Structures are given as structure tokens and as C-alpha cells.
């Protein structure tokens, strides 16, 4: 049995439906696909759950977070932030409601006296956030490899005992819903010639000023 007092939580947050905002979720998904860990390590697809993640954070002795963060850097740039600096960076320039909610989670953890002993934020500068139904842009997808390498190293330092998987997880074991997994999501997305990306095409106005 794993000691609950030694719990390591790896949390991917963001919204996979809005292009690069899905970086955090895609990272925790890829981490599970490629690595196995000790029983006291918990991988969580936090999505946009906000305050519902409070118990996950309060339970963790060490917390590693993947997220897309607007640092004002070149797209795909990674920045690692640790411990007391994490709430400040998450609140510096909020890109979406999920970051507002998660900053509140961290503050409540501090106020209740159940803040993790160690926290690492692995953040990536997004390139595109306004493509509903879109996937990660190449610059952000390319950053996943270095992000995972940095995470695995820190998790090893924390005693997570990472080891390469012999077989990818399947079914209920998957941290993300299989139909939203990266490969299924990208292959199932219709092309721009088949699906309107700008809104309901019944209400779009053509450049001539006439209704579509």
C-alpha cells in the first residue's frame, strides 16, 4: 500500500478544445503513455475543473503541474517555476477561467494549511488559443518532449521511480477519455473545407454584405 502522506500528484490542466490551451492535458496524457511510476504517484487530467481540484492539491506532498502559460515569450518556449513562485506566475496574465480557478485552489491550499511541500510548474508559451476544435500547434507540440524530460527528472528526484512502459495503458486505466486522446482527437477533426471554424455559418455575413 502506498503511504498517502507521500503522495505525488502530476496534474495537467487546460482545455483540449482550444488548441494550445490543451498543452497541460496532452503532457499528462503522454507521460502516462510512456512511463510507469511508483504506487504513490497519481496522474490527473485536471481539464478545467478549477476548485474541484482542491482535494488533489491538498493531498499532495509534491505537486507537478503542466499548463499553457502566457509568459510573453516565443511560442513553444518552456519555463519552469517552483514552489512559492507558482501562484504568482499562474496569476500574472490569465488566459482563461481555468487559470483563475486553479490559482484559487492554490490559495485555498495555503489558507487551509495543506499546501504541497514542493511544487513545480512546467509551463509552455502558447501560439494559438482561438482555434475551437483545434489541436496543438507544431511549436507547442515540439515542446512536449523537453517538458516531459524535465518532469520525469524532477519526479525521479522526488522518488516517483519512473520507468519506461512496456505497453501503453488502455481503457479505464487511461488518464484521459480515449475519444479525446490526441491521436483520436486529431484524426477525427474535419478539415476546414468540411466544417466552419468561425461560428455558425447560417449567421455569417459575406464580404459583400449579404447573408451567407
C-alpha positions in Angstrom: 0.0 0.0 0.0 1.2 3.5 -0.9 1.6 5.9 2.0 -0.9 8.7 1.4 1.4 11.1 3.2 4.0 10.6 0.4 1.6 11.3 -2.5 3.0 12.8 -5.6 0.3 14.4 -7.9 1.0 15.2 -11.5 -1.7 17.5 -12.8 -2.3 18.6 -16.4 -4.7 21.5 -16.7 -6.3 23.2 -19.6 -8.9 22.8 -22.4 -8.0 20.5 -25.3 -10.8 22.1 -27.4 -8.9 25.4 -27.7 -5.7 24.5 -29.5 -2.6 25.2 -27.4 -4.6 25.6 -24.2 -4.6 21.8 -24.2 -0.8 21.6 -23.6 -1.1 20.6 -19.9 -3.6 17.8 -20.5 -1.7 16.5 -23.5 1.5 16.3 -21.4 0.0 14.3 -18.6 -1.6 12.0 -21.2 1.8 11.5 -23.0 3.5 11.0 -19.6 1.2 8.1 -18.8 1.6 6.6 -22.3 5.3 6.5 -22.0 6.1 6.0 -18.3 5.1 4.0 -15.3 5.6 5.2 -11.7 5.6 4.0 -8.1 2.1 3.4 -6.5 2.2 6.7 -4.6 2.2 8.7 -7.9 -1.2 10.0 -9.2 -1.6 11.3 -12.7 -4.6 13.6 -13.1 -6.3 15.1 -16.2 -7.4 18.3 -14.4 -9.0 19.8 -17.5 -10.9 22.9 -16.5 -12.2 21.7 -13.1 -10.9 24.6 -11.1 -12.0 24.4 -7.5 -12.8 20.7 -7.9 -9.1 20.1 -7.9 -8.7 21.4 -4.3 -8.6 17.9 -2.8 -6.0 16.7 -5.3 -3.7 19.6 -4.3 -4.3 19.4 -0.6 -3.5 15.6 -0.6 -0.1 16.0 -2.4 3.2 16.2 -0.7 4.8 17.1 -4.1 2.8 18.6 -7.0 3.9 18.9 -10.6 1.7 21.0 -12.9 1.7 21.1 -16.7 -0.1 24.1 -18.2 0.0 26.6 -21.1 1.2 29.9 -19.6 1.4 33.3 -21.3 4.9 34.4 -20.3 5.2 36.8 -23.2 7.9 34.6 -24.8 8.3 33.0 -28.2 5.7 30.3 -28.9 6.7 26.9 -27.6 9.1 28.3 -25.0 9.2 26.3 -21.8 9.6 28.0 -18.4 9.9 26.0 -15.1 8.7 27.8 -12.0 8.9 26.3 -8.5 7.3 26.5 -5.1 6.2 29.9 -3.8 6.6 31.5 -7.3 3.9 29.2 -8.9 0.8 31.1 -7.7 2.3 34.4 -8.9 3.0 33.1 -12.4 -0.4 31.5 -12.7 -2.0 34.8 -11.8 0.3 37.1 -13.8 -1.7 37.0 -17.0 -4.7 34.7 -17.0 -5.6 33.3 -20.4 -8.8 31.5 -19.3 -11.2 30.8 -16.4 -9.4 27.6 -15.6 -6.3 29.5 -14.5 -8.4 31.8 -12.3 -10.0 28.8 -10.7 -6.7 26.9 -10.2 -5.0 30.0 -8.7 -7.8 30.0 -6.1 -7.1 26.3 -5.5 -3.5 27.1 -4.6 -4.5 30.0 -2.3 -7.1 27.9 -0.5 -4.5 25.1 0.0 -2.2 27.7 1.6 -5.0 29.0 3.8 -6.1 25.6 5.0 -2.5 24.6 5.8 -2.4 21.8 3.2 -0.1 23.2 0.6 2.3 20.7 -1.0 5.9 20.8 0.3 7.2 21.1 -3.2 5.6 22.4 -6.4 6.8 22.6 -9.9 5.0 24.3 -12.8 6.1 23.2 -16.3 4.6 26.0 -18.4 4.7 26.4 -22.2 4.1 29.6 -24.1 1.1 29.1 -26.4 0.9 30.1 -30.0 -2.8 29.8 -30.8 -5.7 29.8 -28.4 -8.6 30.9 -30.6 -9.0 27.8 -32.8 -12.0 26.0 -31.3 -11.7 22.3 -32.1 -8.1 22.8 -33.0 -5.0 20.9 -31.7 -1.6 21.9 -30.5 0.4 24.0 -32.9 3.7 22.5 -34.1 5.8 24.8 -31.9 3.9 23.8 -28.7 3.7 20.1 -29.7 7.5 20.1 -30.2 7.9 21.5 -26.6 6.2 18.4 -25.1 9.4 16.3 -25.4 11.6 18.6 -23.4 8.7 19.3 -21.0 8.3 15.5 -20.3 12.0 15.1 -19.9 12.1 17.8 -17.3 9.1 16.4 -15.5 10.5 12.8 -15.4 13.8 14.1 -14.0 12.0 16.0 -11.2 9.7 13.1 -10.5 12.7 10.9 -10.2 14.3 13.3 -7.7 11.1 13.2 -5.7 11.1 9.4 -5.5 8.5 8.6 -8.1 10.6 5.8 -9.6 9.8 6.5 -13.3 10.4 3.6 -15.7 9.5 3.3 -19.4 6.3 1.5 -20.1 6.3 -1.9 -21.8 2.8 -1.3 -23.1 0.6 1.8 -23.3 -2.4 2.0 -20.9 -5.8 1.2 -22.2 -9.5 1.6 -21.4 -10.3 2.8 -17.9 -6.6 3.0 -17.0 -6.2 5.9 -19.3 -5.9 9.3 -17.6 -7.8 11.0 -20.4 -11.0 9.9 -22.1 -10.0 7.7 -25.0 -12.1 9.6 -27.5 -10.3 12.8 -26.6 -6.8 11.3 -26.7 -4.5 13.3 -29.0 -4.4 10.8 -31.9 -8.2 10.2 -31.9 -8.9 13.9 -31.5 -6.7 15.0 -34.4 -7.8 12.2 -36.8 -11.5 12.9 -36.0 -11.3 16.6 -36.7 -12.9 17.5 -40.0 -11.0 19.8 -42.4 -11.7 23.4 -42.8 -13.5 22.6 -46.1 -15.9 20.4 -44.2 -16.6 22.4 -41.0 -17.0 26.1 -40.3 -14.3 27.3 -37.8 -15.6 30.8 -37.4 -19.1 30.3 -35.9 -22.5 29.2 -37.2 -22.3 29.6 -40.9 -26.0 30.3 -41.1 -25.4 33.6 -39.5 -22.1 34.6 -41.1 -22.1 37.7 -43.3 -20.1 37.5 -46.6 -17.8 40.3 -47.6 -20.4 41.6 -50.0 -22.6 42.4 -47.0 -25.1 39.7 -47.9 -26.1 36.9 -45.5 -24.4 33.6 -46.1 
